[in-house]
Amino acid sequence: MIQAEQSSPPSELSPGAQGILKIAEALFAEKGFDAVSLNQIAMHAQVSKANIFHHFKSKEALYLSVLKGACTRSAAALDVGKTRSTDNPLEQMEQFYLSHLQTILSESLSTQLIQRELMENSEQRGKQLAEEVFADTFSKVVSLVNRAKAKGMVREEIDPSLLAFLLLGSSGIFFEMRSVLKHLPDVHFAESPEDYSAAVIDILKNGFK
């Protein structure tokens, strides 16, 4: 079980530490936390095990840094949405969703790592990941939904956390199922994240009649 430890934000790490993170991310995404040793990471990164400990206190601290880096790149989609030429929170939500979807598709290792962790974590690890890794991104999406509610663009009875979950979850499903979707009958959006994004937002905005 991962023990809570303070780890530096990936953007503040040295180039050497960033190189270790890149190798560790690939190995953790492929095999999972328990199946990867620090010796394996050191060998693939062409550094000593002592060098890893110079940058990270433990394997657990390294793993959390990898996960935080993955989530940071995914969460960057929120900032992209905010900087575009609109103050309309509903339009920002649409922009975020497409940007988030494109990000998780382009950052396939990060996405694979996060999905593996979500599938395999224990109750205790799930609590830690929720608090230390995923909470910030989720809270930003909830805040975006609340801004839309405040302007009367989302029905009052809609649970902001549920809508945020549906937005984040449906993009993850597209990533996980995209190789299957294109072979299913009558599926026309498998090769187009833009079409999928527009359709999901339309359904969420308008609901089922």
C-alpha positions in Angstrom: 0.0 0.0 0.0 1.3 3.5 -0.9 2.0 5.6 2.2 1.3 9.3 2.0 4.5 11.3 1.3 5.1 14.8 0.2 6.5 14.9 -3.4 7.6 17.8 -5.5 5.4 19.0 -8.4 6.8 17.5 -11.6 7.4 21.0 -13.1 9.8 21.8 -10.2 12.0 18.8 -10.6 15.4 18.8 -12.2 16.0 17.4 -15.7 17.5 14.3 -14.2 14.4 13.7 -12.1 12.2 14.4 -15.1 14.1 11.6 -17.0 13.5 9.2 -14.3 9.8 10.1 -14.2 9.4 9.5 -17.9 10.9 6.0 -17.6 8.9 5.2 -14.5 5.7 6.3 -16.1 6.1 3.9 -19.0 6.9 1.0 -16.7 4.1 1.7 -14.3 1.6 2.2 -17.1 2.6 -1.2 -18.6 3.0 -3.3 -15.5 1.4 -1.5 -12.5 2.9 -0.3 -9.3 3.6 -3.7 -7.6 5.2 -5.3 -10.6 7.9 -2.6 -11.2 11.0 -2.4 -9.0 13.3 0.5 -8.5 16.1 -1.6 -9.9 14.1 -1.9 -13.2 13.5 1.8 -13.3 17.2 2.5 -12.6 18.3 0.1 -15.3 16.0 1.5 -18.0 16.8 5.1 -17.0 20.5 4.3 -17.0 21.0 5.7 -13.5 21.9 4.2 -10.2 19.3 3.3 -7.6 21.0 5.8 -5.3 20.3 8.5 -8.0 16.6 7.7 -7.8 16.7 8.1 -4.0 18.5 11.4 -4.5 15.3 12.8 -6.2 12.6 10.7 -4.6 12.3 9.5 -1.0 10.8 6.1 -2.0 9.2 4.1 -4.8 5.9 5.4 -3.4 7.0 9.0 -3.7 8.2 8.4 -7.2 4.9 6.8 -8.2 2.8 9.7 -6.7 5.0 12.1 -8.7 4.3 10.2 -11.9 0.5 10.2 -11.2 0.5 13.9 -10.4 2.4 14.6 -13.6 -0.2 12.6 -15.6 -3.1 14.4 -14.0 -1.4 17.8 -14.4 -1.2 17.3 -18.2 -4.8 16.1 -18.3 -6.0 19.1 -16.2 -4.2 21.5 -18.5 -7.3 21.2 -20.7 -9.2 23.3 -18.1 -6.7 26.2 -18.5 -7.0 26.0 -22.3 -10.7 26.4 -22.0 -10.4 29.4 -19.8 -8.0 31.3 -22.0 -10.2 31.2 -25.1 -12.4 34.1 -26.1 -15.5 33.4 -24.0 -16.8 34.2 -20.5 -19.7 31.8 -21.0 -19.2 28.9 -18.6 -21.2 26.5 -20.8 -19.0 27.3 -23.8 -16.0 26.9 -21.5 -17.3 23.5 -20.5 -17.6 22.5 -24.2 -14.1 23.7 -24.9 -12.8 21.9 -21.8 -14.4 18.6 -22.8 -12.9 18.6 -26.3 -9.5 19.7 -25.1 -9.5 17.2 -22.3 -10.5 14.4 -24.7 -7.7 15.4 -27.1 -5.2 15.6 -24.2 -5.9 12.1 -22.9 -5.7 10.7 -26.4 -2.3 12.3 -27.1 -1.0 11.5 -23.6 -1.8 7.8 -24.0 0.8 6.6 -21.4 -0.5 9.0 -18.8 -4.1 8.0 -19.5 -3.2 4.3 -19.4 -1.4 4.8 -16.1 -4.4 6.6 -14.5 -6.9 4.0 -15.8 -4.8 1.1 -14.5 -4.6 2.8 -11.1 -8.3 3.4 -11.0 -9.0 -0.2 -11.8 -6.5 -1.8 -9.4 -6.3 0.4 -6.4 -7.4 -0.6 -2.9 -9.8 1.4 -0.8 -7.0 3.0 1.1 -5.0 3.8 -2.0 -8.2 5.1 -3.6 -8.7 7.6 -0.7 -5.1 8.8 -1.0 -5.3 9.2 -4.8 -8.6 11.1 -4.5 -7.1 13.5 -2.0 -3.6 13.9 -3.4 -3.9 13.4 -7.1 -7.4 13.7 -8.6 -9.2 16.2 -6.3 -7.9 19.4 -7.8 -8.9 18.6 -11.4 -12.3 17.3 -10.2 -12.9 20.4 -8.1 -12.2 22.6 -11.1 -14.7 20.9 -13.3 -17.3 21.1 -10.5 -16.6 24.8 -10.2 -17.1 25.2 -13.9 -20.5 23.5 -13.6 -21.4 25.7 -10.6 -20.6 28.8 -12.6 -23.0 27.6 -15.4 -25.7 26.9 -12.8 -25.3 30.4 -11.3 -26.1 31.8 -14.7 -29.1 29.6 -15.2 -27.5 27.5 -17.9 -27.7 24.3 -15.9 -30.9 23.1 -14.2 -30.9 23.8 -10.5 -31.6 20.2 -9.5 -28.5 18.9 -11.4 -25.8 17.6 -9.1 -22.5 19.4 -10.2 -20.3 16.6 -9.0 -22.4 14.0 -11.0 -22.1 16.1 -14.2 -18.4 16.6 -13.6 -18.0 12.8 -13.2 -19.9 12.2 -16.4 -17.7 14.6 -18.3 -14.5 13.1 -17.1 -15.7 9.5 -17.2 -17.1 9.6 -20.7 -13.8 10.9 -22.1 -12.0 8.0 -20.3 -14.5 5.5 -21.8 -13.8 6.8 -25.3 -10.0 6.3 -24.8 -10.5 2.8 -23.4 -13.0 1.7 -26.1 -11.8 3.5 -29.2 -10.2 0.4 -30.7 -13.5 -1.5 -30.4 -15.8 1.4 -31.3 -14.7 1.6 -34.9 -15.7 -2.0 -35.5 -19.2 -1.7 -34.0 -22.1 -1.2 -36.4 -23.6 2.3 -36.8 -20.8 4.0 -34.8 -19.8 7.1 -36.8 -17.7 8.9 -34.1 -15.0 6.4 -33.3 -12.4 8.2 -35.5 -13.5 11.7 -34.6 -13.0 13.0 -31.1 -14.6 16.3 -32.3 -17.8 14.5 -33.3 -17.8 12.4 -30.1 -17.3 15.5 -27.9 -20.0 17.5 -29.6 -22.5 14.6 -29.3 -21.8 14.0 -25.6 -22.1 17.7 -24.8 -25.3 17.9 -26.8 -26.8 15.0 -24.9 -25.7 16.3 -21.5 -27.0 19.8 -22.3 -30.4 18.8 -23.7 -30.9 15.5 -21.9 -33.4 12.8 -23.0 -36.8 14.2 -24.0 
